[in-house]
């Protein structure tokens, strides 16, 4: 039988699809925050680059509970 032939794709349909994919990956802006860097200067890392759990839980505990449903 062979391989099926590729169909022509309407550019408008392709653009709409790609826009939807991008929107799902990036989000629509609601509830999105800028990423926070974990650095020694902002108190999230120790001098040996280990995580300060207390600082992270203090600042991100609500988000972590939301992720895990607790």
C-alpha positions, 0 to 999 in steps of 0.5 A, spaced: 500 500 500 505 504 501 505 511 505 499 515 505 501 522 501 501 528 505 496 533 505 496 540 504 495 544 510 491 550 510 496 556 513 491 559 517 489 552 521 497 551 522 497 558 525 491 557 530 494 550 532 501 553 533 498 559 537 494 554 541 500 550 543 504 556 545 498 558 549 498 552 553 505 551 554 506 559 556 500 560 559 495 565 558 498 570 563 493 569 569 497 566 575 503 566 572 509 569 575 516 570 573 521 565 575 525 566 582 532 564 582 535 561 588 541 564 590 545 565 596 544 573 596 536 572 596 537 566 602 535 560 598 542 557 597 547 556 603 554 558 601 555 551 599 549 551 594 545 547 598 537 549 599 535 553 605 528 549 606 526 553 611 526 559 607 523 556 601 517 553 605 516 560 608 516 563 601 513 557 596 509 553 601 502 555 599 504 553 592 507 547 594 501 545 598 497 547 591 501 542 587 500 536 592 493 537 594 495 538 601 
